[in-house]
Structure formats: structure tokens, C-alpha cells
Amino acid sequence: MLEFFSANILSVVLVFGTVVIIHELGHFFVAKLLKIRVEAFAVGFGPRLFGFRKAETDYRVCAIPLGGYVKMTGENPSEGLTGGVEEFLSRPKWQRFLVAVMGPVMNVLLAIILLTAIFYHKFETPAWLSEPVVVGIIESNSPAEKAGIQAGDRIVAIGNQRNLTWEEFSLEVATSANRPLELEISRKDQIIRKTVIPESQGKHHGGYLGVFPYSPSLSVVKNIVGGKPAAEAGMRPGDKIIKVGDVDLERAGKDLADVLNLYKDETVPIVVWRNGQQLELKVKPYLDKASKRRMIGIERDQTQKMIVRNLTVKEAFQESVKQNIKFTGLIFDILQKLFKHEVSIRMMSGPIGIAQQSGIAARSGFTDLVFLMAAISLNLGIMNLLPIPVLDGGIIAIIVVETLIRRDLSLRLRERITQVGFVVLILLAVIITYNDIIKVLPASLEKYFP
């Protein structure tokens, strides 16, 4: 909770406020263009805090900052419609469709524009994401180790998905917690097939397999903490750790922190490469109380090999469209798995989760904040297209049904559908907010909540 409340409030307002206003402007501009009477343009819900009136429209900011709305005359069946041309439900279906769909469309366009700007400014991505899935590190007692996966194995397929990159593989594992995955592995000119079940891990209950690409920089010492075992043993910045005890880290596919935790001896021999020669240092790890892991007091080099390209505006736009299509596919994949109960609803985030991520992104840098805004905008656009009454997708679904049956639904039926949709939306909001609260609780309290 403290992390949430200490987050950068301005970043929350910027991210959430921008995507909501852009969404509502889509509805607003089309309604005005079609001369449908707009009674209110609101940011937030609940009591009006402040605003101004211009012509027929009240522009207002409301007390509950969880969204926004455009109130059009005659959009609610219970209002008592007169059939006037200024009423939303009195308009032809194609006009109502345009008003409903333009909110999500504006969110998608915003996501494309933001990513285009980011990629034009600087296109940079970790190289390992686009590389083949060659196992470099296997964590001890992980599902991968228990399944017999080894360092150097190349995972060439999951089910019917072949020639995966690390990015595609990681996403598939993350959305497959507690579900068996059929892996096809290439090992020394042999094809091996294994079934492995990723464990549910973390506050989001994502899938965990315990395999990672090898990064040489992770074995390089960046800084030494004074007074800690590494400093006392004579370790220096720039040393490359190649062995811990009798374990060759690269050959065994093990991470330094993992091996240190497995060794129970008071003194551990660590072999480092320094100035063209190997040196053996005697190090006495200490138990860190917070993580409950053995440590030696070093900061490792986290530098990653990056792919950096200078893109033209056209190339940046094309890359943005490509990434947004990929993200859209991922959203639908997660939604499909949610409905099938194949992933945890903890993977979804609401306003509290968005606020927390906004604060983290703001501290990381403006580019990360803009990237987060693009992702949230795309999510908002896609989620609003779901056929749930009250949402834009529900309005569109009703229009499609009326078109197919070649008559309008009765006002009484529309009113009942709206009431059901409102209840569903409230229940979803309660569930997602509950999940958000659970995810920001300390681990000591989280265990008391299902």
C-alpha cells in the first residue's frame, strides 16, 4: 500500500487521464458531427467537482477518477424517448455504430501514435528477445530442472508453435501456469520431447519454468560492497566469476546466486578471471535476512546486448502497427484463457494496478511512461469492444443483433440488458480492484486472502 500511495501522482493523472479523455473525445466528436445532442462530457464519475458549460454541453471533472463518459440525449431507454432527431437511440444504426466504435478506435490510434513517436526517437530492444530459445541458465528445483532440461538445449517448439523466440516462449510460459506444455527439444542432433508444467509464481500468478538465456555480463563484478565477504576475500570490479566450488557456471547453466545458496559450507572457493589469469578466492557468504539467501556483497553487471536502429517516420509507424497487432493478439489470448480458467484473474489490473505501474514507469523514465500509456490505451480500446452491455462493445452487439433480426429491440428489453450489463460491470470492477489490493499487500498478509 505504501508503494502505491508514494507513487508519482502526476504520472497517474497523465497516463490514466490522457487515455480516458482521448477515448471520450472519440464519442464526443462523432456525436457532435452527427448533431446528436451531448449533455455532458465528464472525466471521472460521481459528483461534479468543477467545470464549465458551453452551449448545450456541460464539461465537468467528477469526484471518482476511474474513467469518464459522454452523456447523450436519449441514449438510455428509461429516459422516455420522444423520437427527436437529437436523441441517440432515434438515429440510424450506422450512426449509433460510429458513435460507439470511435472511442475504442481513438484509443488504438493513440497507442499507434505513441509507439511511433517512441520508435522514431529511439528504437531499442534487448537482443535476446528475438533470439532462438537456447537454454543458458536453469534454476535449481525449478520445473525445467525436474523435467531434465539441460544447459545448451534448444527448445524448438511448444505444441504446434515452432521456431520460437525467447519473447514468444516467455509469453507462452507466463500464460500457462499449472498447465502441461509439450516441448520439442533439440539436444546434440537429437530431438527430445518432454512434458513440463510451469508453476504459478508471483503476485500475478504467472507461469514459471526456470530457464533463461545465458548472459556473460551476469558473471562480471560491477561493484564491491565494502566490508562484505567479497571485499574481504580480495574480489575486484571487473572480475569474471567462472566457478563456484566445483560448479562451472556457464557449463552447468547455473546462476551465481543460485549456486551460492546451494553451498552450505562456511567458506566457498570462487574462481575468477582477472587480467588473463584465473585466481581462486576463499569467500565466506553471509545470510541476507530480507531475501533469506546467501550473498557475498557484489553488484553484478546487468548490461544487456541491445538492438538499436535509427528508423524513419514510415519505418517507426510500421513497427508501431506491428507491435500493436502483436499486443492485441496477446490481449485476446489472455482473455480466451481467462474464460477457460487457464490463467489467473490476478493477471488483470485495474485502477490501483495502473497507478502503481505509472509510478514505477515515471521513475524509470519518460519513455517508459509513454510506452505504458500506449499499452493501457490499447487495452482500454480492446476491453471496451467486449460485448458487455454498458460498454461500447455491448452497444455495438445490440446494433448487430437488431440488424440481423431486421427490427429494433423493445425499449423494455434494452433497459433490462442495460441493467444486467451494469451489474456485470460493477462485479468485474470489484473483483479487479480486490486483485489490485491483494497484489500490493506485503507477502506476510497476502497469504490470508484467496
Beta strands, then each sheet from edge to edge (+ up, - down):
strand 1: 38-54
strand 2: 57-72
strand 3: 123-126
strand 4: 137-138
strand 5: 154-158
strand 6: 161-162
strand 7: 181-187
strand 8: 190-196
strand 9: 199-201
strand 10: 206-208
strand 11: 211-212
strand 12: 221-224
strand 13: 240-244
strand 14: 247-248
strand 15: 268-274
strand 16: 277-283
strand 17: 286-288
strand 18: 293-295
strand 19: 298-300
strand 20: 306-309
sheet 1: 1+ 2-
sheet 2: 3+ 20-
sheet 3: 4+ 11-
sheet 4: 6+ 5- 7+ 8-
sheet 5: 9+ 10-
sheet 6: 12+ 19-
sheet 7: 14+ 13- 15+ 16-
sheet 8: 17+ 18-
end
